[in-house]
């Protein structure tokens, strides 16, 4: 994996987190009543603990898995190669 490909994955992760915190998180709160994860929360270990102890944090983490693999698949297909050969 080249450094450009690593950077692409990092950008996808950052965009996913921003979209989740600004759009998906508040929508989940409205529908389910789960507490919203905010960007203004505590930092460091406290923020990490808040993330893993709240159900919405689990949605954030588990929701990234399909986004990540979809991105890997689509990006390889756009390059005209198989997923294994493109990211391997």
KOLSEMAR-843407 format. One record per atom (N, C-alpha, C, O): residue number from 0; atom name; x, y, z. Coordinates in Angstrom, 2 decimals, decimal comma. Example, Ala and Ser with C-alpha at 12.3 -4.5 7.8 and 13.67 -1.06 7.14 Angstrom:
+------+------+---------+---------+---------+
| loro | loke |       x |       y |       z |
+------+------+---------+---------+---------+
|    0 |    N |   13,19 |   -5,69 |    7,80 |
|    0 |   CA |   12,30 |   -4,50 |    7,80 |
|    0 |    C |   13,20 |   -3,30 |    7,80 |
|    0 |    O |   14,24 |   -3,32 |    8,46 |
|    1 |    N |   12,85 |   -2,25 |    7,08 |
|    1 |   CA |   13,67 |   -1,06 |    7,14 |
|    1 |    C |   12,90 |    0,03 |    7,87 |
|    1 |    O |   13,41 |    1,14 |    8,04 |
+------+------+---------+---------+---------+
This chain:
+------+------+---------+---------+---------+
| loro | loke |       x |       y |       z |
+------+------+---------+---------+---------+
|    0 |    N |    0,85 |   -1,17 |    0,00 |
|    0 |   CA |    0,00 |    0,00 |    0,00 |
|    0 |    C |    0,90 |    1,23 |    0,00 |
|    0 |    O |    1,78 |    1,36 |    0,85 |
|    1 |    N |    0,67 |    2,12 |   -0,94 |
|    1 |   CA |    1,49 |    3,31 |   -1,03 |
|    1 |    C |    1,05 |    4,36 |    0,00 |
|    1 |    O |    0,00 |    4,22 |    0,64 |
|    2 |    N |    1,85 |    5,38 |    0,15 |
|    2 |   CA |    1,51 |    6,42 |    1,12 |
|    2 |    C |    0,26 |    7,18 |    0,69 |
|    2 |    O |   -0,50 |    7,65 |    1,54 |
|    3 |    N |    0,02 |    7,31 |   -0,62 |
|    3 |   CA |   -1,20 |    7,97 |   -1,10 |
|    3 |    C |   -2,44 |    7,17 |   -0,71 |
|    3 |    O |   -3,46 |    7,74 |   -0,34 |
|    4 |    N |   -2,34 |    5,84 |   -0,81 |
|    4 |   CA |   -3,46 |    4,99 |   -0,43 |
|    4 |    C |   -3,71 |    5,07 |    1,07 |
|    4 |    O |   -4,87 |    5,07 |    1,50 |
|    5 |    N |   -2,67 |    5,13 |    1,87 |
|    5 |   CA |   -2,83 |    5,27 |    3,32 |
|    5 |    C |   -3,49 |    6,60 |    3,65 |
|    5 |    O |   -4,35 |    6,67 |    4,53 |
|    6 |    N |   -3,08 |    7,65 |    2,96 |
|    6 |   CA |   -3,66 |    8,96 |    3,18 |
|    6 |    C |   -5,14 |    8,97 |    2,80 |
|    6 |    O |   -5,95 |    9,59 |    3,49 |
|    7 |    N |   -5,50 |    8,29 |    1,71 |
|    7 |   CA |   -6,90 |    8,20 |    1,30 |
|    7 |    C |   -7,75 |    7,56 |    2,39 |
|    7 |    O |   -8,84 |    8,05 |    2,69 |
|    8 |    N |   -7,27 |    6,47 |    2,98 |
|    8 |   CA |   -8,02 |    5,79 |    4,04 |
|    8 |    C |   -8,17 |    6,69 |    5,25 |
|    8 |    O |   -9,24 |    6,72 |    5,87 |
|    9 |    N |   -7,13 |    7,43 |    5,59 |
|    9 |   CA |   -7,20 |    8,37 |    6,71 |
|    9 |    C |   -8,24 |    9,45 |    6,44 |
|    9 |    O |   -9,02 |    9,80 |    7,33 |
|   10 |    N |   -8,26 |    9,98 |    5,23 |
|   10 |   CA |   -9,24 |   11,01 |    4,87 |
|   10 |    C |  -10,65 |   10,45 |    4,93 |
|   10 |    O |  -11,56 |   11,13 |    5,41 |
|   11 |    N |  -10,86 |    9,23 |    4,45 |
|   11 |   CA |  -12,18 |    8,60 |    4,52 |
|   11 |    C |  -12,62 |    8,47 |    5,98 |
|   11 |    O |  -13,77 |    8,74 |    6,30 |
|   12 |    N |  -11,71 |    8,05 |    6,86 |
|   12 |   CA |  -12,04 |    7,92 |    8,28 |
|   12 |    C |  -12,42 |    9,25 |    8,91 |
|   12 |    O |  -13,38 |    9,32 |    9,67 |
|   13 |    N |  -11,67 |   10,29 |    8,60 |
|   13 |   CA |  -11,96 |   11,62 |    9,15 |
|   13 |    C |  -13,29 |   12,14 |    8,63 |
|   13 |    O |  -14,09 |   12,67 |    9,40 |
|   14 |    N |  -13,54 |   11,98 |    7,33 |
|   14 |   CA |  -14,83 |   12,41 |    6,77 |
|   14 |    C |  -15,99 |   11,64 |    7,39 |
|   14 |    O |  -17,04 |   12,22 |    7,68 |
|   15 |    N |  -15,80 |   10,34 |    7,59 |
|   15 |   CA |  -16,84 |    9,53 |    8,22 |
|   15 |    C |  -17,16 |   10,04 |    9,62 |
|   15 |    O |  -18,33 |   10,19 |    9,98 |
|   16 |    N |  -16,13 |   10,32 |   10,40 |
|   16 |   CA |  -16,37 |   10,80 |   11,77 |
|   16 |    C |  -17,08 |   12,14 |   11,76 |
|   16 |    O |  -17,99 |   12,36 |   12,56 |
|   17 |    N |  -16,69 |   13,04 |   10,87 |
|   17 |   CA |  -17,34 |   14,34 |   10,80 |
|   17 |    C |  -18,81 |   14,21 |   10,40 |
|   17 |    O |  -19,68 |   14,83 |   11,01 |
|   18 |    N |  -19,09 |   13,40 |    9,40 |
|   18 |   CA |  -20,47 |   13,19 |    8,96 |
|   18 |    C |  -21,28 |   12,52 |   10,08 |
|   18 |    O |  -22,44 |   12,87 |   10,30 |
|   19 |    N |  -20,67 |   11,58 |   10,78 |
|   19 |   CA |  -21,38 |   10,90 |   11,87 |
|   19 |    C |  -21,73 |   11,88 |   12,98 |
|   19 |    O |  -22,87 |   11,90 |   13,46 |
|   20 |    N |  -20,75 |   12,69 |   13,39 |
|   20 |   CA |  -20,98 |   13,60 |   14,52 |
|   20 |    C |  -21,96 |   14,70 |   14,14 |
|   20 |    O |  -22,75 |   15,14 |   14,98 |
|   21 |    N |  -21,94 |   15,16 |   12,90 |
|   21 |   CA |  -22,80 |   16,28 |   12,50 |
|   21 |    C |  -24,17 |   15,87 |   12,00 |
|   21 |    O |  -25,13 |   16,61 |   12,17 |
|   22 |    N |  -24,28 |   14,70 |   11,37 |
|   22 |   CA |  -25,54 |   14,31 |   10,73 |
|   22 |    C |  -26,12 |   13,03 |   11,32 |
|   22 |    O |  -27,24 |   13,04 |   11,83 |
|   23 |    N |  -25,38 |   11,95 |   11,25 |
|   23 |   CA |  -25,90 |   10,65 |   11,65 |
|   23 |    C |  -26,16 |   10,58 |   13,15 |
|   23 |    O |  -27,19 |   10,07 |   13,58 |
|   24 |    N |  -25,22 |   11,09 |   13,95 |
|   24 |   CA |  -25,37 |   11,07 |   15,40 |
|   24 |    C |  -26,63 |   11,78 |   15,88 |
|   24 |    O |  -27,42 |   11,20 |   16,63 |
|   25 |    N |  -26,84 |   13,04 |   15,46 |
|   25 |   CA |  -28,08 |   13,72 |   15,85 |
|   25 |    C |  -29,34 |   13,03 |   15,34 |
|   25 |    O |  -30,37 |   13,04 |   16,02 |
|   26 |    N |  -29,27 |   12,43 |   14,15 |
|   26 |   CA |  -30,43 |   11,69 |   13,64 |
|   26 |    C |  -30,71 |   10,47 |   14,51 |
|   26 |    O |  -31,87 |   10,18 |   14,80 |
|   27 |    N |  -29,66 |    9,75 |   14,92 |
|   27 |   CA |  -29,83 |    8,61 |   15,83 |
|   27 |    C |  -30,43 |    9,06 |   17,15 |
|   27 |    O |  -31,29 |    8,39 |   17,71 |
|   28 |    N |  -29,96 |   10,21 |   17,64 |
|   28 |   CA |  -30,50 |   10,71 |   18,90 |
|   28 |    C |  -31,99 |   11,02 |   18,76 |
|   28 |    O |  -32,77 |   10,72 |   19,66 |
|   29 |    N |  -32,38 |   11,63 |   17,64 |
|   29 |   CA |  -33,78 |   11,97 |   17,44 |
|   29 |    C |  -34,66 |   10,73 |   17,34 |
|   29 |    O |  -35,77 |   10,71 |   17,86 |
|   30 |    N |  -34,16 |    9,69 |   16,69 |
|   30 |   CA |  -34,95 |    8,48 |   16,48 |
|   30 |    C |  -34,95 |    7,58 |   17,71 |
|   30 |    O |  -36,00 |    7,06 |   18,10 |
|   31 |    N |  -33,78 |    7,40 |   18,33 |
|   31 |   CA |  -33,66 |    6,42 |   19,41 |
|   31 |    C |  -33,56 |    7,02 |   20,80 |
|   31 |    O |  -33,78 |    6,33 |   21,79 |
|   32 |    N |  -33,22 |    8,30 |   20,88 |
|   32 |   CA |  -33,05 |    8,92 |   22,19 |
|   32 |    C |  -31,68 |    8,68 |   22,80 |
|   32 |    O |  -31,47 |    8,98 |   23,98 |
|   33 |    N |  -30,73 |    8,14 |   22,03 |
|   33 |   CA |  -29,38 |    7,92 |   22,53 |
|   33 |    C |  -28,67 |    9,26 |   22,70 |
|   33 |    O |  -28,93 |   10,21 |   21,97 |
|   34 |    N |  -27,78 |    9,31 |   23,67 |
|   34 |   CA |  -27,05 |   10,55 |   23,94 |
|   34 |    C |  -26,12 |   10,88 |   22,78 |
|   34 |    O |  -25,43 |   10,00 |   22,27 |
|   35 |    N |  -26,08 |   12,14 |   22,38 |
|   35 |   CA |  -25,26 |   12,57 |   21,25 |
|   35 |    C |  -23,80 |   12,64 |   21,63 |
|   35 |    O |  -23,44 |   13,09 |   22,72 |
|   36 |    N |  -22,95 |   12,19 |   20,71 |
|   36 |   CA |  -21,50 |   12,37 |   20,85 |
|   36 |    C |  -21,17 |   13,73 |   20,27 |
|   36 |    O |  -21,57 |   14,03 |   19,14 |
|   37 |    N |  -20,45 |   14,56 |   21,00 |
|   37 |   CA |  -20,15 |   15,89 |   20,49 |
|   37 |    C |  -18,65 |   16,07 |   20,34 |
|   37 |    O |  -17,86 |   15,38 |   20,98 |
|   38 |    N |  -18,28 |   17,02 |   19,50 |
|   38 |   CA |  -16,87 |   17,34 |   19,29 |
|   38 |    C |  -16,32 |   18,15 |   20,46 |
|   38 |    O |  -15,11 |   18,19 |   20,66 |
|   39 |    N |  -17,19 |   18,79 |   21,23 |
|   39 |   CA |  -16,74 |   19,64 |   22,34 |
|   39 |    C |  -16,56 |   18,85 |   23,63 |
|   39 |    O |  -16,38 |   19,45 |   24,69 |
|   40 |    N |  -16,61 |   17,58 |   23,57 |
|   40 |   CA |  -16,51 |   16,75 |   24,78 |
|   40 |    C |  -15,08 |   16,78 |   25,32 |
|   40 |    O |  -14,20 |   17,45 |   24,78 |
|   41 |    N |  -14,88 |   16,05 |   26,39 |
|   41 |   CA |  -13,56 |   15,98 |   27,01 |
|   41 |    C |  -12,56 |   15,38 |   26,03 |
|   41 |    O |  -12,93 |   14,84 |   24,99 |
|   42 |    N |  -11,29 |   15,47 |   26,37 |
|   42 |   CA |  -10,22 |   14,98 |   25,49 |
|   42 |    C |   -9,53 |   13,77 |   26,10 |
|   42 |    O |   -9,70 |   13,47 |   27,28 |
|   43 |    N |   -8,76 |   13,10 |   25,28 |
|   43 |   CA |   -7,90 |   12,02 |   25,74 |
|   43 |    C |   -8,64 |   10,79 |   26,21 |
|   43 |    O |   -9,59 |   10,33 |   25,58 |
|   44 |    N |   -8,19 |   10,25 |   27,34 |
|   44 |   CA |   -8,73 |    9,00 |   27,87 |
|   44 |    C |  -10,21 |    9,15 |   28,24 |
|   44 |    O |  -10,99 |    8,22 |   28,04 |
|   45 |    N |  -10,59 |   10,30 |   28,77 |
|   45 |   CA |  -11,99 |   10,51 |   29,15 |
|   45 |    C |  -12,90 |   10,44 |   27,93 |
|   45 |    O |  -13,97 |    9,84 |   27,98 |
|   46 |    N |  -12,47 |   11,04 |   26,82 |
|   46 |   CA |  -13,28 |   11,01 |   25,60 |
|   46 |    C |  -13,38 |    9,58 |   25,06 |
|   46 |    O |  -14,45 |    9,14 |   24,63 |
|   47 |    N |  -12,27 |    8,85 |   25,10 |
|   47 |   CA |  -12,29 |    7,46 |   24,65 |
|   47 |    C |  -13,23 |    6,63 |   25,51 |
|   47 |    O |  -13,98 |    5,80 |   24,99 |
|   48 |    N |  -13,19 |    6,84 |   26,81 |
|   48 |   CA |  -14,08 |    6,11 |   27,71 |
|   48 |    C |  -15,54 |    6,46 |   27,42 |
|   48 |    O |  -16,40 |    5,58 |   27,42 |
|   49 |    N |  -15,82 |    7,74 |   27,18 |
|   49 |   CA |  -17,18 |    8,15 |   26,81 |
|   49 |    C |  -17,63 |    7,47 |   25,53 |
|   49 |    O |  -18,79 |    7,07 |   25,39 |
|   50 |    N |  -16,71 |    7,34 |   24,59 |
|   50 |   CA |  -17,04 |    6,73 |   23,31 |
|   50 |    C |  -17,43 |    5,27 |   23,46 |
|   50 |    O |  -18,42 |    4,83 |   22,87 |
|   51 |    N |  -16,68 |    4,50 |   24,24 |
|   51 |   CA |  -16,96 |    3,08 |   24,35 |
|   51 |    C |  -18,05 |    2,75 |   25,35 |
|   51 |    O |  -18,56 |    1,62 |   25,36 |
|   52 |    N |  -18,44 |    3,70 |   26,20 |
|   52 |   CA |  -19,48 |    3,41 |   27,18 |
|   52 |    C |  -20,85 |    3,87 |   26,72 |
|   52 |    O |  -21,84 |    3,57 |   27,40 |
|   53 |    N |  -20,94 |    4,56 |   25,61 |
|   53 |   CA |  -22,23 |    5,03 |   25,11 |
|   53 |    C |  -22,63 |    4,22 |   23,88 |
|   53 |    O |  -21,78 |    3,92 |   23,04 |
|   54 |    N |  -23,89 |    3,86 |   23,77 |
|   54 |   CA |  -24,32 |    3,07 |   22,61 |
|   54 |    C |  -24,03 |    3,76 |   21,28 |
|   54 |    O |  -23,72 |    3,10 |   20,29 |
|   55 |    N |  -24,12 |    5,08 |   21,25 |
|   55 |   CA |  -23,88 |    5,77 |   19,99 |
|   55 |    C |  -22,41 |    5,64 |   19,56 |
|   55 |    O |  -22,11 |    5,67 |   18,37 |
|   56 |    N |  -21,51 |    5,49 |   20,51 |
|   56 |   CA |  -20,11 |    5,25 |   20,19 |
|   56 |    C |  -19,93 |    3,92 |   19,49 |
|   56 |    O |  -19,10 |    3,79 |   18,59 |
|   57 |    N |  -20,70 |    2,94 |   19,90 |
|   57 |   CA |  -20,65 |    1,64 |   19,22 |
|   57 |    C |  -21,17 |    1,74 |   17,80 |
|   57 |    O |  -20,63 |    1,11 |   16,89 |
|   58 |    N |  -22,24 |    2,53 |   17,59 |
|   58 |   CA |  -22,73 |    2,76 |   16,23 |
|   58 |    C |  -21,65 |    3,43 |   15,38 |
|   58 |    O |  -21,47 |    3,09 |   14,21 |
|   59 |    N |  -20,92 |    4,39 |   15,98 |
|   59 |   CA |  -19,84 |    5,06 |   15,26 |
|   59 |    C |  -18,77 |    4,07 |   14,83 |
|   59 |    O |  -18,36 |    4,05 |   13,67 |
|   60 |    N |  -18,31 |    3,25 |   15,76 |
|   60 |   CA |  -17,23 |    2,30 |   15,46 |
|   60 |    C |  -17,67 |    1,20 |   14,51 |
|   60 |    O |  -16,98 |    0,90 |   13,54 |
|   61 |    N |  -18,81 |    0,60 |   14,77 |
|   61 |   CA |  -19,28 |   -0,50 |   13,92 |
|   61 |    C |  -19,74 |    0,00 |   12,56 |
|   61 |    O |  -19,65 |   -0,74 |   11,58 |
|   62 |    N |  -20,22 |    1,22 |   12,48 |
|   62 |   CA |  -20,65 |    1,79 |   11,20 |
|   62 |    C |  -19,49 |    2,07 |   10,27 |
|   62 |    O |  -19,66 |    2,12 |    9,06 |
|   63 |    N |  -18,30 |    2,26 |   10,84 |
|   63 |   CA |  -17,15 |    2,54 |    9,99 |
|   63 |    C |  -16,70 |    1,31 |    9,20 |
|   63 |    O |  -16,15 |    1,45 |    8,11 |
|   64 |    N |  -16,92 |    0,14 |    9,72 |
|   64 |   CA |  -16,46 |   -1,08 |    9,06 |
|   64 |    C |  -17,04 |   -1,21 |    7,64 |
|   64 |    O |  -16,26 |   -1,40 |    6,71 |
|   65 |    N |  -18,36 |   -1,12 |    7,44 |
|   65 |   CA |  -18,86 |   -1,22 |    6,06 |
|   65 |    C |  -18,41 |   -0,04 |    5,18 |
|   65 |    O |  -18,19 |   -0,21 |    3,98 |
|   66 |    N |  -18,27 |    1,15 |    5,77 |
|   66 |   CA |  -17,80 |    2,30 |    5,00 |
|   66 |    C |  -16,38 |    2,06 |    4,52 |
|   66 |    O |  -16,05 |    2,33 |    3,36 |
|   67 |    N |  -15,54 |    1,54 |    5,38 |
|   67 |   CA |  -14,14 |    1,27 |    5,04 |
|   67 |    C |  -14,02 |    0,26 |    3,91 |
|   67 |    O |  -13,32 |    0,50 |    2,93 |
|   68 |    N |  -14,70 |   -0,87 |    4,04 |
|   68 |   CA |  -14,57 |   -1,92 |    3,03 |
|   68 |    C |  -15,26 |   -1,54 |    1,73 |
|   68 |    O |  -14,82 |   -1,96 |    0,66 |
|   69 |    N |  -16,32 |   -0,77 |    1,79 |
|   69 |   CA |  -16,95 |   -0,29 |    0,56 |
|   69 |    C |  -15,99 |    0,64 |   -0,17 |
|   69 |    O |  -15,85 |    0,55 |   -1,39 |
|   70 |    N |  -15,34 |    1,53 |    0,58 |
|   70 |   CA |  -14,36 |    2,42 |   -0,04 |
|   70 |    C |  -13,24 |    1,62 |   -0,69 |
|   70 |    O |  -12,86 |    1,91 |   -1,83 |
|   71 |    N |  -12,69 |    0,62 |    0,01 |
|   71 |   CA |  -11,61 |   -0,18 |   -0,56 |
|   71 |    C |  -12,05 |   -0,85 |   -1,86 |
|   71 |    O |  -11,30 |   -0,87 |   -2,84 |
|   72 |    N |  -13,25 |   -1,41 |   -1,87 |
|   72 |   CA |  -13,76 |   -2,11 |   -3,05 |
|   72 |    C |  -13,97 |   -1,14 |   -4,22 |
|   72 |    O |  -13,52 |   -1,40 |   -5,33 |
|   73 |    N |  -14,66 |   -0,02 |   -3,94 |
|   73 |   CA |  -14,97 |    0,94 |   -5,01 |
|   73 |    C |  -13,69 |    1,56 |   -5,58 |
|   73 |    O |  -13,56 |    1,70 |   -6,79 |
|   74 |    N |  -12,75 |    1,92 |   -4,72 |
|   74 |   CA |  -11,51 |    2,54 |   -5,18 |
|   74 |    C |  -10,72 |    1,58 |   -6,06 |
|   74 |    O |  -10,16 |    2,00 |   -7,07 |
|   75 |    N |  -10,66 |    0,31 |   -5,70 |
|   75 |   CA |   -9,95 |   -0,66 |   -6,53 |
|   75 |    C |  -10,64 |   -0,85 |   -7,87 |
|   75 |    O |   -9,98 |   -0,95 |   -8,90 |
|   76 |    N |  -11,96 |   -0,90 |   -7,85 |
|   76 |   CA |  -12,71 |   -1,07 |   -9,10 |
|   76 |    C |  -12,54 |    0,14 |  -10,02 |
|   76 |    O |  -12,44 |   -0,02 |  -11,23 |
|   77 |    N |  -12,51 |    1,34 |   -9,46 |
|   77 |   CA |  -12,28 |    2,53 |  -10,27 |
|   77 |    C |  -10,89 |    2,54 |  -10,89 |
|   77 |    O |  -10,69 |    3,11 |  -11,96 |
|   78 |    N |   -9,94 |    1,91 |  -10,22 |
|   78 |   CA |   -8,58 |    1,79 |  -10,76 |
|   78 |    C |   -8,49 |    0,65 |  -11,77 |
|   78 |    O |   -7,47 |    0,50 |  -12,44 |
|   79 |    N |   -9,55 |   -0,16 |  -11,89 |
|   79 |   CA |   -9,57 |   -1,25 |  -12,85 |
|   79 |    C |   -8,81 |   -2,48 |  -12,41 |
|   79 |    O |   -8,38 |   -3,27 |  -13,25 |
|   80 |    N |   -8,64 |   -2,67 |  -11,12 |
|   80 |   CA |   -7,90 |   -3,81 |  -10,60 |
|   80 |    C |   -8,74 |   -4,55 |   -9,57 |
|   80 |    O |   -9,77 |   -4,05 |   -9,12 |
|   81 |    N |   -8,28 |   -5,75 |   -9,21 |
|   81 |   CA |   -8,98 |   -6,48 |   -8,15 |
|   81 |    C |   -8,60 |   -5,86 |   -6,81 |
|   81 |    O |   -7,57 |   -5,20 |   -6,69 |
|   82 |    N |   -9,43 |   -6,07 |   -5,83 |
|   82 |   CA |   -9,20 |   -5,49 |   -4,51 |
|   82 |    C |   -7,89 |   -5,99 |   -3,92 |
|   82 |    O |   -7,12 |   -5,22 |   -3,36 |
|   83 |    N |   -7,63 |   -7,30 |   -4,04 |
|   83 |   CA |   -6,41 |   -7,88 |   -3,48 |
|   83 |    C |   -5,14 |   -7,29 |   -4,11 |
|   83 |    O |   -4,18 |   -6,99 |   -3,41 |
|   84 |    N |   -5,15 |   -7,14 |   -5,42 |
|   84 |   CA |   -3,94 |   -6,64 |   -6,07 |
|   84 |    C |   -3,76 |   -5,13 |   -5,85 |
|   84 |    O |   -2,63 |   -4,65 |   -5,81 |
|   85 |    N |   -4,85 |   -4,39 |   -5,73 |
|   85 |   CA |   -4,75 |   -2,94 |   -5,57 |
|   85 |    C |   -4,29 |   -2,56 |   -4,17 |
|   85 |    O |   -3,43 |   -1,69 |   -4,02 |
|   86 |    N |   -4,85 |   -3,20 |   -3,15 |
|   86 |   CA |   -4,53 |   -2,83 |   -1,76 |
|   86 |    C |   -3,51 |   -3,75 |   -1,13 |
|   86 |    O |   -3,07 |   -3,49 |    0,00 |
|   87 |    N |   -3,10 |   -4,81 |   -1,81 |
|   87 |   CA |   -2,19 |   -5,78 |   -1,23 |
|   87 |    C |   -0,77 |   -5,40 |   -1,20 |
|   87 |    O |    0,07 |   -6,17 |   -0,73 |
+------+------+---------+---------+---------+
